[in-house]
């Protein structure tokens, strides 16, 4: 069993503490950005749009994630509301971040006149990767743990960080708990790899938005299962609210995927694939007989001619 008790503060810069939680999210965002840039090139899209878009979406996701967490854990803030906006900001609700981040991304795509669903597919693997890294911040904060366990990977939780149901008076300090953050981190790694793989393997059968829908199903199922290990759930009529929200992600996404890929429903309505696209919903191959040589000759170079030689994610 793990006997290491983590410190939430990574380093102290004078009077300013730098928390592992923030480092985890910053590192996760950076890794996600690198993945998205390479997938954008593989999908035949211009990765330059990601810079400003990431800032807008990240801010929206932080606001939504914080709001969801505060509602979920209102008992922690009811007597001191200033803790909502003051450091260390150690709580974010993923579903709140997904909701506001997705909405902000949709508005940004409309503003920039770019295909939202195609870009959503590019972003989805990055979301998994970011989640896989950022969840380790919960480890250093001694949060996002489950029921007591005797499994070898159980983690200790100090008495001051335990919920009332697992107070040290009832559960000795040596008690170990399920590391739910670790389970979600592993799921994020597997989810990112799976989306990238099917983006290559099934690119001629995917429709724009399929990978985002798959992300909703995957994460919803994982979160639904993990909630069964938690005792501090925000509930609605006795049902963990996160499980209800999970179903709101899972069921519509499955129905849409089933409808999109129903039998005898060809991809004839798909747009032609972007030039050089080798990943994602690349659509129908361009019909050589429909190409206008004069139009191609007059088209200025777009600087993406070398995307086929990108060695990353091959």
C-alpha positions in Angstrom: 0.0 0.0 0.0 1.0 3.6 -0.6 2.4 5.2 2.6 3.3 8.6 1.1 1.3 11.6 2.3 1.3 14.3 -0.3 1.8 18.1 0.3 -0.6 20.2 -1.9 2.1 22.9 -2.2 4.8 22.2 -4.8 7.0 25.2 -4.1 6.8 28.5 -2.1 7.8 31.6 -4.0 8.2 34.0 -1.0 4.6 34.5 0.3 3.1 32.9 -2.8 2.4 29.1 -2.7 2.4 27.2 -6.0 0.0 24.3 -5.7 0.3 21.0 -7.4 -3.4 21.3 -8.4 -2.7 24.3 -10.6 0.5 22.8 -12.0 -1.4 19.7 -13.0 -4.0 21.7 -14.9 -1.5 23.9 -16.6 0.6 20.9 -17.6 -2.5 19.0 -18.8 -3.6 22.0 -20.9 -0.2 22.2 -22.5 -0.1 18.5 -23.4 -3.7 18.8 -24.7 -2.7 21.7 -26.9 0.2 19.8 -28.4 -2.0 16.8 -29.2 -4.7 19.1 -30.7 -2.2 20.9 -33.0 -0.9 17.6 -34.4 -4.4 16.2 -34.9 -5.5 19.4 -36.5 -2.8 19.0 -39.1 -3.7 15.4 -39.6 -7.4 16.4 -40.1 -6.4 19.0 -42.7 -7.3 22.0 -40.5 -5.2 25.0 -39.7 -3.9 24.6 -36.1 -3.4 28.4 -35.8 -7.0 28.8 -34.6 -6.3 26.8 -31.5 -4.3 29.5 -29.7 -7.0 32.1 -29.0 -9.7 29.4 -28.9 -7.9 27.6 -26.1 -7.8 30.8 -24.0 -11.5 31.4 -24.5 -12.6 27.9 -23.8 -10.3 27.4 -20.9 -11.7 30.5 -19.1 -15.2 29.4 -19.8 -14.5 25.9 -18.6 -12.8 27.2 -15.4 -15.9 29.3 -14.6 -18.3 26.4 -15.3 -16.2 23.9 -13.5 -15.9 26.1 -10.4 -19.6 26.8 -10.4 -20.5 23.1 -10.6 -18.1 22.3 -7.7 -19.4 25.1 -5.5 -23.0 23.9 -6.0 -21.9 20.3 -5.5 -20.0 21.0 -2.3 -22.0 24.0 -1.0 -21.6 22.9 2.6 -17.9 23.8 2.3 -18.7 27.4 1.2 -22.0 28.2 3.0 -20.3 29.8 6.0 -17.5 31.5 4.1 -18.6 32.4 0.5 -15.3 34.3 -0.1 -13.6 30.9 -0.4 -15.4 30.5 -3.7 -13.2 33.2 -5.3 -10.1 33.2 -3.2 -7.1 30.9 -3.7 -6.2 28.0 -3.8 -9.2 27.2 -6.1 -8.9 23.5 -5.3 -12.2 22.4 -6.6 -13.5 22.1 -10.2 -16.5 20.1 -11.4 -15.7 18.4 -14.7 -19.2 18.4 -16.0 -19.6 22.1 -15.4 -16.4 22.7 -17.3 -17.4 20.5 -20.2 -20.8 22.2 -20.5 -19.5 25.8 -20.5 -16.4 25.0 -22.4 -18.3 23.2 -25.2 -20.8 26.1 -25.4 -17.9 28.7 -25.6 -16.2 26.6 -28.3 -19.4 26.5 -30.3 -19.8 30.3 -30.1 -16.1 30.8 -31.0 -16.4 28.5 -34.0 -19.5 30.4 -35.2 -17.6 33.6 -34.8 -14.6 32.4 -36.7 -16.7 30.5 -39.3 -15.0 27.2 -38.8 -16.7 23.7 -38.6 -17.5 23.2 -34.9 -18.1 19.4 -35.1 -14.8 18.7 -37.0 -12.9 20.8 -34.5 -14.7 19.2 -31.6 -13.4 15.8 -32.8 -9.9 17.3 -32.8 -10.3 18.6 -29.3 -11.8 15.4 -27.7 -8.6 13.3 -27.4 -6.9 16.4 -25.9 -9.6 16.6 -23.3 -9.0 13.1 -22.2 -5.2 13.7 -22.0 -5.7 16.9 -20.0 -8.0 15.1 -17.6 -5.5 12.3 -17.1 -2.8 14.7 -16.0 -4.9 17.2 -14.1 -6.5 14.6 -11.9 -3.2 14.1 -10.1 -3.8 17.5 -8.5 -6.6 15.7 -6.5 -4.0 13.3 -5.2 -1.9 16.1 -3.7 -5.0 17.8 -2.3 -6.1 14.4 -0.8 -9.5 14.5 -2.4 -11.5 12.5 -4.9 -11.1 9.2 -3.0 -13.6 6.5 -2.6 -14.6 3.8 -0.1 -12.1 2.1 2.2 -10.1 -0.7 0.5 -7.4 -3.3 1.3 -6.2 -3.3 -2.3 -2.5 -2.7 -2.7 -3.0 0.6 -4.5 -5.2 2.1 -1.7 -4.1 5.6 -0.5 -4.0 7.1 3.0 -6.1 10.2 3.7 -5.2 12.4 6.7 -8.0 12.8 9.2 -8.3 16.6 8.4 -9.1 15.8 4.8 -11.7 13.1 5.4 -15.4 13.4 4.9 -17.5 12.9 8.0 -18.5 9.4 6.9 -14.9 8.3 7.2 -13.8 10.2 10.3 -10.7 8.7 12.1 -12.9 8.0 15.1 -14.6 5.3 13.0 -11.8 4.5 10.6 -8.2 4.4 11.9 -5.7 6.6 10.4 -4.1 3.6 8.7 -7.2 3.0 6.6 -6.7 3.1 2.9 -9.1 4.4 0.3 -9.9 3.8 -3.4 -7.9 6.4 -5.5 -10.7 7.5 -7.7 -8.4 10.2 -9.2 -6.1 7.4 -10.4 -8.9 5.4 -12.0 -10.1 8.5 -13.8 -6.5 9.3 -14.9 -6.0 5.9 -16.4 -9.4 6.1 -18.1 -8.3 9.4 -19.6 -5.1 7.9 -21.0 -7.0 5.0 -22.5 -9.7 7.3 -23.8 -7.3 9.6 -25.6 -5.5 6.6 -27.2 -8.8 5.1 -28.3 -10.1 8.3 -29.9 -6.8 8.8 -31.7 -6.8 5.2 -32.9 -10.3 5.2 -34.3 -9.7 8.6 -35.9 -7.1 6.8 -38.0 -8.7 3.4 -38.3 -12.3 4.5 -39.1 -11.7 7.9 -40.7 -13.6 6.9 -43.9 -16.7 5.9 -41.8 -16.8 8.7 -39.2 -19.0 11.7 -39.3 -17.9 15.1 -37.9 -18.8 15.1 -34.2 -18.6 11.3 -33.7 -15.4 11.5 -31.6 -17.0 14.1 -29.4 -20.0 11.9 -28.9 -17.7 9.0 -28.1 -16.0 11.1 -25.5 -19.4 11.9 -23.9 -20.2 8.2 -23.8 -16.8 7.1 -22.5 -16.5 9.8 -19.8 -20.1 9.4 -18.8 -19.8 5.7 -18.2 -16.6 6.1 -16.2 -18.0 8.9 -14.1 -21.2 6.9 -13.5 -19.2 4.0 -12.2 -16.9 6.0 -10.1 -19.8 7.7 -8.3 -20.7 4.4 -6.8 -17.5 4.6 -4.7 -18.2 8.0 -3.3 -20.0 8.9 -0.1 -20.0 12.7 -0.4 -22.2 12.8 -3.5 -24.5 15.7 -4.3 -27.8 13.8 -4.6 -31.2 14.4 -6.2 -33.9 12.3 -4.6 -31.3 10.0 -3.3 -29.5 9.5 -6.6 -26.0 11.0 -7.1 -26.4 14.1 -9.3 -23.3 13.2 -11.2 -24.8 9.9 -12.2 -27.9 11.7 -13.5 -25.7 14.1 -15.4 -23.7 11.2 -16.8 -26.9 9.7 -18.2 -27.7 13.0 -19.8 -24.4 12.7 -21.6 -24.5 9.0 -22.4 -28.0 8.4 -23.6 -28.4 11.2 -26.1 -24.8 10.6 -27.4 -25.6 6.9 -28.0 -28.9 7.7 -29.7 -27.2 10.2 -32.0 -24.4 7.8 -32.9 -26.9 5.1 -33.6 -29.0 7.3 -35.8 -26.0 8.6 -37.7 -24.7 5.2 -38.4 -28.0 3.3 -39.0 -28.0 0.7 -41.7 -28.4 1.8 -45.3 -27.4 5.4 -44.4 -24.3 6.1 -46.6 -21.9 9.0 -46.1 -23.0 10.7 -49.3 -23.9 13.8 -47.4 -20.4 14.1 -46.1 -18.3 17.0 -47.4 -15.2 16.2 -49.3 -12.2 15.6 -47.1 -9.8 18.5 -46.6 -6.6 18.3 -48.6 -4.1 16.1 -46.9 -6.5 14.8 -44.2 -5.5 11.5 -42.8 -7.3 11.5 -39.4 -10.8 12.0 -38.1 -14.0 12.3 -40.1 -12.2 13.0 -43.3 -15.4 12.4 -45.4 -15.7 11.3 -48.9 -12.7 11.1 -51.1 -12.6 13.9 -53.7 -13.9 12.8 -57.1 -10.9 13.3 -59.5 -13.3 13.9 -62.4 -14.9 16.8 -60.5 -11.7 18.6 -59.9 -11.2 21.8 -61.9 -7.5 22.0 -62.8 -7.7 25.7 -63.4 -9.1 26.3 -60.0 -6.3 24.3 -58.4 -3.7 26.1 -60.4 -5.0 29.5 -59.3 -5.3 28.6 -55.6 -2.6 30.2 -53.5 -0.5 27.8 -51.3 -1.7 27.4 -47.8 1.5 26.3 -46.2 0.2 22.9 -45.2 1.8 20.9 -47.9 4.1 19.2 -45.5 1.4 17.9 -43.1 1.7 14.4 -44.6 5.3 14.3 -43.4 4.4 15.0 -39.8 5.9 12.1 -38.0 3.8 12.6 -34.8 0.9 10.3 -34.1 1.6 7.9 -36.9 
